Amino acid sequence: MAPRIGVVTFPGTLDDQDAVRAIRLGGGEPVQLWHASADLKGVDAVILPGGFSYGDYLRAGAIAALSPVMTSVRAAAGKGLPVLGICNGFQVLCEARLLPGTLMRNEQQRFKCSVQELVVESIDTVWTCDFAPRQAIRIPAKHGEGNYVADAATLAAIEANNQVVFRYLHNPNGSEHDIAGVTNETGNVVGLMPHPEHAVEGLTGGSTDGLGFLSSVRRFLSVQV
């Protein structure tokens, strides 16, 4: 049976339908979720897609992190629900304290749009277990606030705990330690700035490496009792 993967839409979300399409191409059943509803509709996993939730007012992702749906996501993630935050979704997860660190303005103070080469640093997560260790993947990125920062103690802890999931081969935004994505301590919540949902068809994206995220979560869910 295809896993049911929820896609949350916030005011200002713009990549939700791309995520829905990617889920279908990756063998899942997309379920659309609304920011103002706490009902997760019994999904097997959740994706927080990219965009500009609430216009990035206050801080990117800060207002969305307080929405009713995130109350449910936070509780479900604590019980092991797989959650993937992409770009703005990554910012939301950090603001919701489901992931360590935060995302700031790019070092150059400019919006960056390019295909990024990433190194998979950890396959010990729900969303990366189908990759190979140190695998190089190509994923599009488009962001103005993708500069990952954390204090020295947090950086030391996530490095020691194998919580850095992706690194940029060529850092586009000034992120500490070239970090492109991180996970929580249990490996079920992952956030990254690049967009795997834009790398699922060779015709349009030039790469299908994004399908590895979906094959990973399918693999994980298939062995759950």
N, C-alpha and C positions, 0 to 999 in steps of 0.2 A: 504494500500500500504506500502511495506517495506521502511523504511527510507534509503536514499542513504548516506552512510558514507564514506568520503574520508580518505585514508591512504597515508600519505606523505612518499616518499622514498628520503633520502639524500645519498650522497656517504658515505658508512660506516654503513648505517642502516642495521640491521640484523633481526629484529623482525616484519618487515612489513607483511610478508606472514602469520605469526602467528596471527597478528591483522586481516588480511583479513578473515582467517578461523574463528576466534572468532566472527566476525561480522555476517558471514553466520549462525553460530550456534545460535547466539543471535537474529536471525530474521531480520537482516538488509541486505542491498545490498551494498557490498564493491565497492568503486571506487578508483582506484589507481591514485595518484597524484605524480608529479615529481617536485623535488626541484627547477629546473631551469625554470619552467613555472609558471606564475602568475595566470593561469586559474584554478579555483577551480571546474569547471564543474558543477556548480549549485547544489553542495551537500548540504545535510541538516545538516551535522555535520562533524567534522574533527578529526582524531586521528593522533598525532605525536608519532610514535612508538619508541622502544628502539634500542640501538646499539651504534655506535661510530662515529657519523657524523663528517666527515672531520678528522677522526682519533683522535678526541679530541684535535687537535692542538690549541694552544693559551689558550683556556679554553673549557671545555666540553660544547658544544652547542653554543659557541660564533660565530663561522663562519656560522653555519646553520641559526642562527637568522637573518643574513643579506641576505639570499637567496630570490629570487623573490617570491617564494610561500609564504614566511612569510610576505611579504608586503601585500599580499591579505588576509592572515589569520588574521593579525593584524587589518586590516580594517573591515573585516567581523565579527570578535569577538567584535569589538566596536559597532556593530549593533545587537549583540545578538546571533551570530552563536555559537552553542555548540562546544567547543574544549577540547580535552583530551590529555594531554601530559604524556607519560609513560616513566619513567627512563630517557633516553637521551632526550626524548620529553619534560619532565619536565624541564630539564636543558635548553633546547631551549626556552621554554616559559619564564623562569626567565631571560635569557639573552636578550630576546625580550621585556622585561619589561611588559609582559602581566600578570605576577604573581610576587608577592613580594618575596624578599629574594634571596638567591643563594645556589648552591650546591658545597661543597668543598670535598677534599679528606676525606675518612673515617677516623675517629679518630685514629684507629689502623694502618692506612696506609696500609691496606690490602684489597684486593677484597673480598667481602662477597657474598656467594651464599647459600640461605636457604629459607625455607618456613616461612613467617612471620605472626604472629597473629596481626591483626590490629583492632582498635576500630573505628567505624564510628562516628565521632564527629559531623558531620553536614549532615543533609538530605535536606538542603535548597539549593541544587545545581541541575543542569540539570542531572548530572551523578550519583547522589546518592539518588534521590527522591524516589526510590523504595526500599531502605533499611529501617530498623527500627532504631530509635535513639539508639545510644550506642551499636549497633549490633557488635558482634565480627565476623570477617571474616579471612580466611586463604588465603594468596596470596604469590606466590613465589617472591623472590627478588634476584637480582644479579647485583652488582654495586661496583665500586671502589671510586666513587665520589657522595655519597648519603648523605653526612653530611649537613643537612639543617641549614643554618645560616642566621641571620638578626640582625640588630642593635636593641637595647632595645626598641626604640620607635616603630619600625615596628612590633616587636613581641607583644608589648602591644596592638597595633592597630588591628592586625589580630586576637588576642585572643578576644578582645572586640567586634569585628565585626563578630564573628562566622565564620572566614575564615579558620580556621584549620579544615580540612575535615577528615583526618585520623591521628591516633597516633599509634606508635609501642607499643605493650604490653611489648616487650623486645627489647630495643633500640640496633640495630646492628652496628650503625655507628657514634654515638655521636651527632645526630641531636638535635638542641635546642628544648626544651619542648617535646621531643620524637615525633616530627612532621614527619609524613610520606607523607603527602599531604596537599595542600592548594588550595584555590579558589580565584578568583578575587572578587571585591565587589558586582558584580551583579550575581555571581553564575553560569555563563555559561562557564567559563574557569576553568578547574581543572587540576592539575598536581600531580603526585605521583611517588615515586621511585619503589615500587613493581609492578609486571607485571600481571594485571588482565587477559590479553589475554592468559596467561599460566594456568589459573584456570577456564576452561570452560568445561572440560571433566573429569569425575571421573576416567576414565581408565588411563589417562596419568598424570594428575596433582593431583589427590587425593582430589580435591576441585572444586566445580563449582561456587564458590562465585563471580568469575569474571563476570558471566552472569548478575549479578545485575547492573553493569554499563550500559550494553546494554538495559536491560529492563527499566532502569531509563530514558535513552535518548529517547527510543521509547515512553514511557509514556508522557514525556514532549512534544515531537513533535506531538503526537496524538491529543493534545488539543490546538495546535496553529492554529490560523485562517489563 
